[in-house]
Amino acid sequence: MNNRQGVMTAVLTTAAAGAAVYGITRGVQNGTFQRLPQQLSNAMNNPAMQQITKPLENMANNQNLQQLTNTFGGNNTQQ
């Protein structure tokens, strides 16, 4: 029974990888990926998006958060 589960997992993983490759190939062929950087830039410059990202940016720049990150190994160089 356990072997069947392993085979099914492998089949699903392979199918997902194949679908991703197919989607990327089609996106490159029809030019979708060429427009993607401009679309992302336009989305980030949208005032509604800036209202969402600004508080997140402020939180990331907060000194307390940086100290907490360092405490839990963000810049831990000791081994």
C-alpha atoms as a printed R data frame, in Angstrom:
   type eleno elety resid chain resno      x      y       z
1  ATOM     1    CA   MET     A     1  0.000  0.000   0.000
2  ATOM     2    CA   ASN     A     2  2.838  2.370   0.833
3  ATOM     3    CA   ASN     A     3  4.430  1.697  -2.567
4  ATOM     4    CA   ARG     A     4  1.244  2.833  -4.342
5  ATOM     5    CA   GLN     A     5  1.338  6.114  -2.460
6  ATOM     6    CA   GLY     A     6  4.944  6.641  -3.500
7  ATOM     7    CA   VAL     A     7  4.148  5.941  -7.127
8  ATOM     8    CA   MET     A     8  1.162  8.309  -7.049
9  ATOM     9    CA   THR     A     9  3.308 11.043  -5.495
10 ATOM    10    CA   ALA     A    10  5.931 10.572  -8.195
11 ATOM    11    CA   VAL     A    11  3.303 10.714 -10.943
12 ATOM    12    CA   LEU     A    12  1.727 13.873  -9.530
13 ATOM    13    CA   THR     A    13  5.142 15.529  -9.100
14 ATOM    14    CA   THR     A    14  6.098 14.671 -12.679
15 ATOM    15    CA   ALA     A    15  2.754 15.959 -13.979
16 ATOM    16    CA   ALA     A    16  3.136 19.232 -12.071
17 ATOM    17    CA   ALA     A    17  6.668 19.720 -13.396
18 ATOM    18    CA   GLY     A    18  5.481 18.972 -16.927
19 ATOM    19    CA   ALA     A    19  2.633 21.456 -16.617
20 ATOM    20    CA   ALA     A    20  5.045 24.120 -15.363
21 ATOM    21    CA   VAL     A    21  7.443 23.518 -18.255
22 ATOM    22    CA   TYR     A    22  4.550 23.610 -20.727
23 ATOM    23    CA   GLY     A    23  3.213 26.857 -19.264
24 ATOM    24    CA   ILE     A    24  6.615 28.524 -19.310
25 ATOM    25    CA   THR     A    25  7.220 27.385 -22.884
26 ATOM    26    CA   ARG     A    26  3.869 28.756 -24.034
27 ATOM    27    CA   GLY     A    27  4.479 32.014 -22.166
28 ATOM    28    CA   VAL     A    28  7.807 32.500 -23.882
29 ATOM    29    CA   GLN     A    29  6.350 31.653 -27.295
30 ATOM    30    CA   ASN     A    30  3.414 34.047 -27.122
31 ATOM    31    CA   GLY     A    31  5.341 36.886 -25.452
32 ATOM    32    CA   THR     A    32  3.583 36.830 -22.080
33 ATOM    33    CA   PHE     A    33  6.868 36.863 -20.187
34 ATOM    34    CA   GLN     A    34  8.121 39.847 -22.156
35 ATOM    35    CA   ARG     A    35  5.227 41.931 -20.804
36 ATOM    36    CA   LEU     A    36  5.455 40.576 -17.271
37 ATOM    37    CA   PRO     A    37  8.090 43.012 -15.850
38 ATOM    38    CA   GLN     A    38  6.113 46.030 -17.073
39 ATOM    39    CA   GLN     A    39  2.880 44.628 -15.657
40 ATOM    40    CA   LEU     A    40  4.524 44.054 -12.273
41 ATOM    41    CA   SER     A    41  5.970 47.554 -12.303
42 ATOM    42    CA   ASN     A    42  2.558 49.025 -13.105
43 ATOM    43    CA   ALA     A    43  0.964 46.999 -10.323
44 ATOM    44    CA   MET     A    44  3.537 48.156  -7.750
45 ATOM    45    CA   ASN     A    45  3.029 51.807  -8.737
46 ATOM    46    CA   ASN     A    46 -0.722 51.499  -8.214
47 ATOM    47    CA   PRO     A    47 -1.783 53.719  -5.237
48 ATOM    48    CA   ALA     A    48 -3.863 50.918  -3.722
49 ATOM    49    CA   MET     A    49 -0.875 48.572  -3.808
50 ATOM    50    CA   GLN     A    50  1.345 51.225  -2.238
51 ATOM    51    CA   GLN     A    51 -1.110 51.546   0.658
52 ATOM    52    CA   ILE     A    52 -0.622 47.843   1.303
53 ATOM    53    CA   THR     A    53  3.141 47.686   0.862
54 ATOM    54    CA   LYS     A    54  4.088 50.854   2.765
55 ATOM    55    CA   PRO     A    55  3.200 49.495   6.238
56 ATOM    56    CA   LEU     A    56  5.013 46.255   5.415
57 ATOM    57    CA   GLU     A    57  8.075 48.222   4.353
58 ATOM    58    CA   ASN     A    58  7.946 50.232   7.569
59 ATOM    59    CA   MET     A    59  7.731 47.039   9.603
60 ATOM    60    CA   ALA     A    60 10.744 45.593   7.790
61 ATOM    61    CA   ASN     A    61 12.739 48.746   8.460
62 ATOM    62    CA   ASN     A    62 11.842 48.705  12.133
63 ATOM    63    CA   GLN     A    63 14.972 48.399  14.307
64 ATOM    64    CA   ASN     A    64 13.265 46.018  16.742
65 ATOM    65    CA   LEU     A    65 12.445 43.603  13.948
66 ATOM    66    CA   GLN     A    66 16.045 43.697  12.716
67 ATOM    67    CA   GLN     A    67 17.327 42.978  16.228
68 ATOM    68    CA   LEU     A    68 14.885 40.086  16.570
69 ATOM    69    CA   THR     A    69 16.057 38.682  13.244
70 ATOM    70    CA   ASN     A    70 19.679 38.909  14.349
71 ATOM    71    CA   THR     A    71 18.850 37.235  17.659
72 ATOM    72    CA   PHE     A    72 17.291 34.246  15.934
73 ATOM    73    CA   GLY     A    73 20.119 33.678  13.490
74 ATOM    74    CA   GLY     A    74 19.538 36.047  10.595
75 ATOM    75    CA   ASN     A    75 23.163 37.256  10.717
76 ATOM    76    CA   ASN     A    76 24.583 34.632  13.025
77 ATOM    77    CA   THR     A    77 28.186 33.953  12.012
78 ATOM    78    CA   GLN     A    78 29.093 31.769  14.984
79 ATOM    79    CA   GLN     A    79 29.293 28.030  14.393
